[in-house]
Amino acid sequence: MYLGIELGGGGAVPLQNTAWLAVSAQGAIYVVGYALIGLLLAVLFRNLVVPLVIVLVVGSPLEALLANLISNLEPHYLPFSALGQVIMVEGSLSPWVAAGVFAIYLVVGWLITWFTFLRRDAAST
């Protein structure tokens, strides 16, 4: 590779500075976020097929359609869009703000899930 750069008239390859800790943290937040939303949906629906369909098939396309239908809706504040912006280099939200927005959705979702779990007959023994 370096021989091709030299023969092509290019200079030395510049060194790259990558914030490995920040990139690793953003990737971990992204993966754990998807795992937690899948677990939340599995506990809420008591099924394994529904969370898979919602997370893999319905999540992002449905948010894109919803953002197009509602003109004054900011699409980057929707849950899957916010989680996607955690790993984006340049998005409308910073990665940490996007993680905070998604964390709010997770906390509210887990509160609703916990309340419905307590109201079900499985918890009342």
VMD Tcl script that builds the backbone (N, CA, C; Angstrom):
set m [mol new atoms 375]
animate dup $m
set s [atomselect $m all]
$s set {name element resname resid chain x y z} {
  {N N MET 1 A 0.830 -1.178 0.000}
  {CA C MET 1 A 0.000 0.000 0.000}
  {C C MET 1 A 0.876 1.243 0.000}
  {N N TYR 2 A 1.897 1.256 0.834}
  {CA C TYR 2 A 2.765 2.426 0.899}
  {C C TYR 2 A 3.531 2.632 -0.402}
  {N N LEU 3 A 3.861 1.527 -1.081}
  {CA C LEU 3 A 4.556 1.623 -2.358}
  {C C LEU 3 A 3.650 2.282 -3.396}
  {N N GLY 4 A 2.379 1.930 -3.395}
  {CA C GLY 4 A 1.435 2.540 -4.326}
  {C C GLY 4 A 1.252 4.022 -4.068}
  {N N ILE 5 A 1.266 4.426 -2.823}
  {CA C ILE 5 A 1.136 5.842 -2.495}
  {C C ILE 5 A 2.361 6.606 -2.974}
  {N N GLU 6 A 3.527 6.030 -2.761}
  {CA C GLU 6 A 4.764 6.684 -3.191}
  {C C GLU 6 A 4.853 6.757 -4.707}
  {N N LEU 7 A 4.471 5.700 -5.396}
  {CA C LEU 7 A 4.525 5.700 -6.858}
  {C C LEU 7 A 3.467 6.626 -7.453}
  {N N GLY 8 A 2.373 6.798 -6.780}
  {CA C GLY 8 A 1.304 7.666 -7.255}
  {C C GLY 8 A 1.564 9.134 -6.998}
  {N N GLY 9 A 2.642 9.451 -6.352}
  {CA C GLY 9 A 2.965 10.850 -6.106}
  {C C GLY 9 A 2.402 11.378 -4.800}
  {N N GLY 10 A 1.829 10.534 -4.008}
  {CA C GLY 10 A 1.275 10.969 -2.729}
  {C C GLY 10 A 2.355 11.081 -1.673}
  {N N GLY 11 A 2.062 11.774 -0.650}
  {CA C GLY 11 A 3.008 11.930 0.447}
  {C C GLY 11 A 2.870 10.810 1.452}
  {N N ALA 12 A 3.421 11.046 2.595}
  {CA C ALA 12 A 3.344 10.067 3.667}
  {C C ALA 12 A 1.909 9.965 4.175}
  {N N VAL 13 A 1.563 8.811 4.650}
  {CA C VAL 13 A 0.226 8.579 5.179}
  {C C VAL 13 A 0.099 9.307 6.507}
  {N N PRO 14 A -0.904 10.182 6.638}
  {CA C PRO 14 A -1.041 10.897 7.914}
  {C C PRO 14 A -1.525 9.958 9.023}
  {N N LEU 15 A -1.059 10.217 10.195}
  {CA C LEU 15 A -1.501 9.436 11.342}
  {C C LEU 15 A -2.906 9.851 11.730}
  {N N GLN 16 A -3.665 8.897 12.190}
  {CA C GLN 16 A -5.037 9.179 12.588}
  {C C GLN 16 A -5.132 9.179 14.104}
  {N N ASN 17 A -5.809 10.148 14.608}
  {CA C ASN 17 A -6.101 10.176 16.041}
  {C C ASN 17 A -7.550 9.775 16.228}
  {N N THR 18 A -7.766 8.651 16.849}
  {CA C THR 18 A -9.107 8.155 17.089}
  {C C THR 18 A -9.309 8.065 18.589}
  {N N ALA 19 A -10.405 8.585 19.038}
  {CA C ALA 19 A -10.755 8.493 20.454}
  {C C ALA 19 A -11.365 7.115 20.697}
  {N N TRP 20 A -10.504 6.140 20.938}
  {CA C TRP 20 A -10.962 4.755 21.050}
  {C C TRP 20 A -11.904 4.544 22.222}
  {N N LEU 21 A -11.692 5.243 23.306}
  {CA C LEU 21 A -12.570 5.079 24.458}
  {C C LEU 21 A -13.977 5.580 24.147}
  {N N ALA 22 A -14.083 6.722 23.498}
  {CA C ALA 22 A -15.399 7.267 23.143}
  {C C ALA 22 A -16.088 6.393 22.105}
  {N N VAL 23 A -15.339 5.917 21.116}
  {CA C VAL 23 A -15.924 5.067 20.086}
  {C C VAL 23 A -16.392 3.745 20.692}
  {N N SER 24 A -15.605 3.185 21.583}
  {CA C SER 24 A -15.986 1.933 22.240}
  {C C SER 24 A -17.206 2.129 23.136}
  {N N ALA 25 A -17.266 3.244 23.853}
  {CA C ALA 25 A -18.417 3.526 24.719}
  {C C ALA 25 A -19.683 3.717 23.892}
  {N N GLN 26 A -19.577 4.419 22.765}
  {CA C GLN 26 A -20.743 4.623 21.907}
  {C C GLN 26 A -21.230 3.302 21.332}
  {N N GLY 27 A -20.305 2.445 20.909}
  {CA C GLY 27 A -20.694 1.130 20.400}
  {C C GLY 27 A -21.347 0.275 21.470}
  {N N ALA 28 A -20.808 0.335 22.677}
  {CA C ALA 28 A -21.390 -0.438 23.774}
  {C C ALA 28 A -22.789 0.075 24.123}
  {N N ILE 29 A -22.968 1.384 24.128}
  {CA C ILE 29 A -24.296 1.959 24.404}
  {C C ILE 29 A -25.283 1.526 23.336}
  {N N TYR 30 A -24.850 1.506 22.088}
  {CA C TYR 30 A -25.724 1.105 20.981}
  {C C TYR 30 A -26.168 -0.351 21.121}
  {N N VAL 31 A -25.219 -1.235 21.392}
  {CA C VAL 31 A -25.533 -2.664 21.500}
  {C C VAL 31 A -26.396 -2.936 22.729}
  {N N VAL 32 A -26.025 -2.369 23.861}
  {CA C VAL 32 A -26.790 -2.578 25.092}
  {C C VAL 32 A -28.177 -1.942 24.970}
  {N N GLY 33 A -28.280 -0.825 24.270}
  {CA C GLY 33 A -29.580 -0.190 24.065}
  {C C GLY 33 A -30.530 -1.083 23.292}
  {N N TYR 34 A -30.040 -1.679 22.203}
  {CA C TYR 34 A -30.895 -2.597 21.452}
  {C C TYR 34 A -31.248 -3.823 22.277}
  {N N ALA 35 A -30.313 -4.326 23.069}
  {CA C ALA 35 A -30.604 -5.489 23.913}
  {C C ALA 35 A -31.660 -5.148 24.962}
  {N N LEU 36 A -31.544 -3.967 25.562}
  {CA C LEU 36 A -32.518 -3.582 26.595}
  {C C LEU 36 A -33.901 -3.318 26.021}
  {N N ILE 37 A -33.974 -2.741 24.823}
  {CA C ILE 37 A -35.295 -2.514 24.234}
  {C C ILE 37 A -35.921 -3.851 23.826}
  {N N GLY 38 A -35.097 -4.808 23.378}
  {CA C GLY 38 A -35.622 -6.132 23.077}
  {C C GLY 38 A -36.102 -6.855 24.318}
  {N N LEU 39 A -35.340 -6.743 25.407}
  {CA C LEU 39 A -35.756 -7.358 26.668}
  {C C LEU 39 A -37.018 -6.702 27.207}
  {N N LEU 40 A -37.100 -5.388 27.100}
  {CA C LEU 40 A -38.297 -4.670 27.546}
  {C C LEU 40 A -39.529 -5.168 26.794}
  {N N LEU 41 A -39.417 -5.295 25.481}
  {CA C LEU 41 A -40.562 -5.749 24.686}
  {C C LEU 41 A -40.886 -7.209 24.957}
  {N N ALA 42 A -39.874 -8.031 25.227}
  {CA C ALA 42 A -40.127 -9.440 25.546}
  {C C ALA 42 A -40.862 -9.575 26.868}
  {N N VAL 43 A -40.498 -8.774 27.858}
  {CA C VAL 43 A -41.188 -8.819 29.150}
  {C C VAL 43 A -42.596 -8.241 29.017}
  {N N LEU 44 A -42.728 -7.186 28.238}
  {CA C LEU 44 A -44.031 -6.538 28.091}
  {C C LEU 44 A -45.031 -7.432 27.367}
  {N N PHE 45 A -44.593 -8.084 26.287}
  {CA C PHE 45 A -45.517 -8.900 25.495}
  {C C PHE 45 A -45.494 -10.373 25.863}
  {N N ARG 46 A -44.568 -10.798 26.731}
  {CA C ARG 46 A -44.446 -12.196 27.146}
  {C C ARG 46 A -44.289 -13.131 25.957}
  {N N ASN 47 A -43.536 -12.715 24.990}
  {CA C ASN 47 A -43.387 -13.463 23.765}
  {C C ASN 47 A -42.006 -13.158 23.200}
  {N N LEU 48 A -41.456 -14.027 22.396}
  {CA C LEU 48 A -40.161 -13.748 21.789}
  {C C LEU 48 A -40.263 -13.270 20.354}
  {N N VAL 49 A -41.356 -13.580 19.682}
  {CA C VAL 49 A -41.492 -13.213 18.278}
  {C C VAL 49 A -41.814 -11.727 18.134}
  {N N VAL 50 A -42.674 -11.212 18.981}
  {CA C VAL 50 A -43.093 -9.804 18.879}
  {C C VAL 50 A -41.911 -8.843 19.042}
  {N N PRO 51 A -41.034 -9.007 20.039}
  {CA C PRO 51 A -39.885 -8.088 20.119}
  {C C PRO 51 A -38.950 -8.176 18.924}
  {N N LEU 52 A -38.742 -9.377 18.404}
  {CA C LEU 52 A -37.886 -9.508 17.224}
  {C C LEU 52 A -38.469 -8.767 16.032}
  {N N VAL 53 A -39.757 -8.909 15.827}
  {CA C VAL 53 A -40.402 -8.227 14.708}
  {C C VAL 53 A -40.366 -6.718 14.919}
  {N N ILE 54 A -40.650 -6.264 16.115}
  {CA C ILE 54 A -40.662 -4.824 16.375}
  {C C ILE 54 A -39.265 -4.237 16.235}
  {N N VAL 55 A -38.270 -4.870 16.822}
  {CA C VAL 55 A -36.918 -4.309 16.814}
  {C C VAL 55 A -36.288 -4.396 15.429}
  {N N LEU 56 A -36.418 -5.534 14.765}
  {CA C LEU 56 A -35.710 -5.718 13.501}
  {C C LEU 56 A -36.469 -5.230 12.281}
  {N N VAL 57 A -37.784 -5.333 12.288}
  {CA C VAL 57 A -38.544 -5.032 11.077}
  {C C VAL 57 A -39.308 -3.722 11.185}
  {N N VAL 58 A -39.982 -3.523 12.277}
  {CA C VAL 58 A -40.909 -2.398 12.375}
  {C C VAL 58 A -40.240 -1.125 12.854}
  {N N GLY 59 A -39.254 -1.217 13.741}
  {CA C GLY 59 A -38.695 -0.058 14.422}
  {C C GLY 59 A -38.285 1.099 13.549}
  {N N SER 60 A -37.239 0.953 12.797}
  {CA C SER 60 A -36.716 2.067 12.005}
  {C C SER 60 A -37.618 2.453 10.833}
  {N N PRO 61 A -38.141 1.506 10.035}
  {CA C PRO 61 A -39.024 1.937 8.940}
  {C C PRO 61 A -40.292 2.627 9.425}
  {N N LEU 62 A -40.846 2.157 10.529}
  {CA C LEU 62 A -42.057 2.787 11.047}
  {C C LEU 62 A -41.771 4.202 11.544}
  {N N GLU 63 A -40.622 4.398 12.147}
  {CA C GLU 63 A -40.253 5.750 12.578}
  {C C GLU 63 A -40.051 6.673 11.393}
  {N N ALA 64 A -39.464 6.168 10.325}
  {CA C ALA 64 A -39.267 6.995 9.131}
  {C C ALA 64 A -40.610 7.382 8.516}
  {N N LEU 65 A -41.545 6.444 8.454}
  {CA C LEU 65 A -42.881 6.766 7.937}
  {C C LEU 65 A -43.612 7.743 8.842}
  {N N LEU 66 A -43.480 7.557 10.138}
  {CA C LEU 66 A -44.127 8.452 11.096}
  {C C LEU 66 A -43.577 9.863 10.985}
  {N N ALA 67 A -42.269 9.981 10.796}
  {CA C ALA 67 A -41.657 11.302 10.650}
  {C C ALA 67 A -42.103 11.984 9.360}
  {N N ASN 68 A -42.335 11.206 8.304}
  {CA C ASN 68 A -42.814 11.793 7.056}
  {C C ASN 68 A -44.287 12.183 7.128}
  {N N LEU 69 A -45.075 11.436 7.879}
  {CA C LEU 69 A -46.502 11.748 7.985}
  {C C LEU 69 A -46.764 12.966 8.862}
  {N N ILE 70 A -46.031 13.090 9.924}
  {CA C ILE 70 A -46.222 14.217 10.843}
  {C C ILE 70 A -45.125 15.227 10.544}
  {N N SER 71 A -45.507 16.357 9.973}
  {CA C SER 71 A -44.508 17.294 9.447}
  {C C SER 71 A -43.738 18.019 10.548}
  {N N ASN 72 A -44.354 18.330 11.666}
  {CA C ASN 72 A -43.651 19.091 12.702}
  {C C ASN 72 A -42.965 18.198 13.736}
  {N N LEU 73 A -42.907 16.903 13.485}
  {CA C LEU 73 A -42.246 15.968 14.394}
  {C C LEU 73 A -40.755 15.932 14.089}
  {N N GLU 74 A -39.944 16.091 15.107}
  {CA C GLU 74 A -38.498 15.989 14.949}
  {C C GLU 74 A -38.115 14.512 15.007}
  {N N PRO 75 A -37.693 13.925 13.896}
  {CA C PRO 75 A -37.475 12.468 13.884}
  {C C PRO 75 A -36.302 12.006 14.731}
  {N N HIS 76 A -35.355 12.882 15.043}
  {CA C HIS 76 A -34.208 12.418 15.818}
  {C C HIS 76 A -34.533 12.253 17.293}
  {N N TYR 77 A -35.738 12.622 17.709}
  {CA C TYR 77 A -36.146 12.399 19.097}
  {C C TYR 77 A -36.952 11.113 19.271}
  {N N LEU 78 A -37.169 10.368 18.216}
  {CA C LEU 78 A -37.840 9.078 18.321}
  {C C LEU 78 A -36.824 8.036 18.806}
  {N N PRO 79 A -37.272 6.960 19.455}
  {CA C PRO 79 A -36.329 6.082 20.158}
  {C C PRO 79 A -35.274 5.415 19.282}
  {N N PHE 80 A -35.661 4.776 18.181}
  {CA C PHE 80 A -34.676 4.086 17.365}
  {C C PHE 80 A -33.773 5.074 16.629}
  {N N SER 81 A -34.311 6.221 16.265}
  {CA C SER 81 A -33.487 7.243 15.620}
  {C C SER 81 A -32.468 7.807 16.601}
  {N N ALA 82 A -32.891 8.024 17.828}
  {CA C ALA 82 A -31.952 8.522 18.842}
  {C C ALA 82 A -30.858 7.494 19.108}
  {N N LEU 83 A -31.232 6.228 19.144}
  {CA C LEU 83 A -30.223 5.192 19.370}
  {C C LEU 83 A -29.267 5.092 18.182}
  {N N GLY 84 A -29.768 5.299 16.983}
  {CA C GLY 84 A -28.907 5.290 15.811}
  {C C GLY 84 A -27.927 6.451 15.796}
  {N N GLN 85 A -28.323 7.569 16.384}
  {CA C GLN 85 A -27.435 8.730 16.409}
  {C C GLN 85 A -26.336 8.613 17.452}
  {N N VAL 86 A -26.416 7.617 18.301}
  {CA C VAL 86 A -25.345 7.396 19.274}
  {C C VAL 86 A -24.048 7.040 18.560}
  {N N ILE 87 A -24.132 6.303 17.463}
  {CA C ILE 87 A -22.916 5.886 16.765}
  {C C ILE 87 A -22.640 6.699 15.503}
  {N N MET 88 A -23.457 7.704 15.209}
  {CA C MET 88 A -23.210 8.540 14.035}
  {C C MET 88 A -22.100 9.545 14.318}
  {N N VAL 89 A -21.325 9.838 13.290}
  {CA C VAL 89 A -20.240 10.804 13.448}
  {C C VAL 89 A -20.809 12.212 13.527}
  {N N GLU 90 A -21.667 12.548 12.582}
  {CA C GLU 90 A -22.293 13.861 12.593}
  {C C GLU 90 A -23.794 13.679 12.453}
  {N N GLY 91 A -24.503 13.916 13.509}
  {CA C GLY 91 A -25.944 13.835 13.490}
  {C C GLY 91 A -26.534 15.122 14.009}
  {N N SER 92 A -27.836 15.167 14.071}
  {CA C SER 92 A -28.473 16.377 14.581}
  {C C SER 92 A -28.375 16.461 16.104}
  {N N LEU 93 A -28.105 15.347 16.754}
  {CA C LEU 93 A -27.867 15.327 18.199}
  {C C LEU 93 A -26.448 14.805 18.444}
  {N N SER 94 A -25.856 15.257 19.520}
  {CA C SER 94 A -24.562 14.679 19.879}
  {C C SER 94 A -24.798 13.252 20.385}
  {N N PRO 95 A -23.794 12.391 20.332}
  {CA C PRO 95 A -23.995 11.010 20.764}
  {C C PRO 95 A -24.471 10.889 22.209}
  {N N TRP 96 A -23.998 11.751 23.079}
  {CA C TRP 96 A -24.366 11.633 24.490}
  {C C TRP 96 A -25.775 12.157 24.737}
  {N N VAL 97 A -26.194 13.175 24.007}
  {CA C VAL 97 A -27.581 13.656 24.120}
  {C C VAL 97 A -28.535 12.604 23.553}
  {N N ALA 98 A -28.148 11.993 22.433}
  {CA C ALA 98 A -28.974 10.936 21.851}
  {C C ALA 98 A -29.090 9.745 22.806}
  {N N ALA 99 A -28.005 9.408 23.503}
  {CA C ALA 99 A -28.074 8.327 24.495}
  {C C ALA 99 A -29.000 8.709 25.644}
  {N N GLY 100 A -28.989 9.968 26.033}
  {CA C GLY 100 A -29.899 10.434 27.081}
  {C C GLY 100 A -31.352 10.370 26.655}
  {N N VAL 101 A -31.632 10.755 25.404}
  {CA C VAL 101 A -33.004 10.680 24.887}
  {C C VAL 101 A -33.473 9.232 24.877}
  {N N PHE 102 A -32.611 8.323 24.417}
  {CA C PHE 102 A -32.989 6.920 24.405}
  {C C PHE 102 A -33.145 6.369 25.818}
  {N N ALA 103 A -32.319 6.836 26.747}
  {CA C ALA 103 A -32.426 6.384 28.134}
  {C C ALA 103 A -33.760 6.807 28.741}
  {N N ILE 104 A -34.252 7.978 28.369}
  {CA C ILE 104 A -35.567 8.412 28.859}
  {C C ILE 104 A -36.654 7.470 28.351}
  {N N TYR 105 A -36.578 7.095 27.066}
  {CA C TYR 105 A -37.544 6.129 26.533}
  {C C TYR 105 A -37.443 4.800 27.273}
  {N N LEU 106 A -36.229 4.358 27.581}
  {CA C LEU 106 A -36.057 3.091 28.296}
  {C C LEU 106 A -36.635 3.148 29.701}
  {N N VAL 107 A -36.382 4.236 30.417}
  {CA C VAL 107 A -36.888 4.349 31.787}
  {C C VAL 107 A -38.417 4.363 31.791}
  {N N VAL 108 A -39.003 5.145 30.909}
  {CA C VAL 108 A -40.470 5.192 30.834}
  {C C VAL 108 A -41.024 3.833 30.420}
  {N N GLY 109 A -40.387 3.195 29.457}
  {CA C GLY 109 A -40.835 1.872 29.022}
  {C C GLY 109 A -40.733 0.831 30.120}
  {N N TRP 110 A -39.638 0.860 30.883}
  {CA C TRP 110 A -39.502 -0.099 31.973}
  {C C TRP 110 A -40.476 0.186 33.108}
  {N N LEU 111 A -40.805 1.447 33.351}
  {CA C LEU 111 A -41.815 1.760 34.368}
  {C C LEU 111 A -43.184 1.220 33.947}
  {N N ILE 112 A -43.543 1.406 32.695}
  {CA C ILE 112 A -44.815 0.870 32.195}
  {C C ILE 112 A -44.809 -0.650 32.245}
  {N N THR 113 A -43.695 -1.254 31.859}
  {CA C THR 113 A -43.586 -2.711 31.887}
  {C C THR 113 A -43.673 -3.248 33.307}
  {N N TRP 114 A -43.032 -2.592 34.255}
  {CA C TRP 114 A -43.088 -3.028 35.649}
  {C C TRP 114 A -44.503 -2.894 36.207}
  {N N PHE 115 A -45.180 -1.809 35.875}
  {CA C PHE 115 A -46.552 -1.620 36.347}
  {C C PHE 115 A -47.473 -2.691 35.772}
  {N N THR 116 A -47.339 -2.988 34.487}
  {CA C THR 116 A -48.192 -4.028 33.903}
  {C C THR 116 A -47.831 -5.408 34.426}
  {N N PHE 117 A -46.560 -5.644 34.755}
  {CA C PHE 117 A -46.169 -6.936 35.333}
  {C C PHE 117 A -46.788 -7.118 36.715}
  {N N LEU 118 A -46.835 -6.065 37.504}
  {CA C LEU 118 A -47.441 -6.164 38.828}
  {C C LEU 118 A -48.939 -6.366 38.758}
  {N N ARG 119 A -49.561 -5.857 37.718}
  {CA C ARG 119 A -51.005 -5.996 37.571}
  {C C ARG 119 A -51.426 -7.359 37.020}
  {N N ARG 120 A -50.497 -8.112 36.465}
  {CA C ARG 120 A -50.824 -9.412 35.874}
  {C C ARG 120 A -50.998 -10.471 36.967}
  {N N ASP 121 A -51.607 -11.567 36.571}
  {CA C ASP 121 A -51.857 -12.628 37.539}
  {C C ASP 121 A -50.586 -13.401 37.889}
  {N N ALA 122 A -49.542 -13.320 37.084}
  {CA C ALA 122 A -48.312 -14.070 37.376}
  {C C ALA 122 A -47.582 -13.495 38.577}
  {N N ALA 123 A -47.718 -12.223 38.831}
  {CA C ALA 123 A -47.007 -11.598 39.940}
  {C C ALA 123 A -47.781 -11.649 41.243}
  {N N SER 124 A -49.049 -11.955 41.163}
  {CA C SER 124 A -49.880 -11.930 42.384}
  {C C SER 124 A -50.035 -13.342 42.942}
  {N N THR 125 A -49.000 -13.855 43.555}
  {CA C THR 125 A -49.090 -15.193 44.144}
  {C C THR 125 A -49.095 -15.100 45.653}
}
mol reanalyze $m
mol bondsrecalc $m
mol representation Tube
mol addrep $m
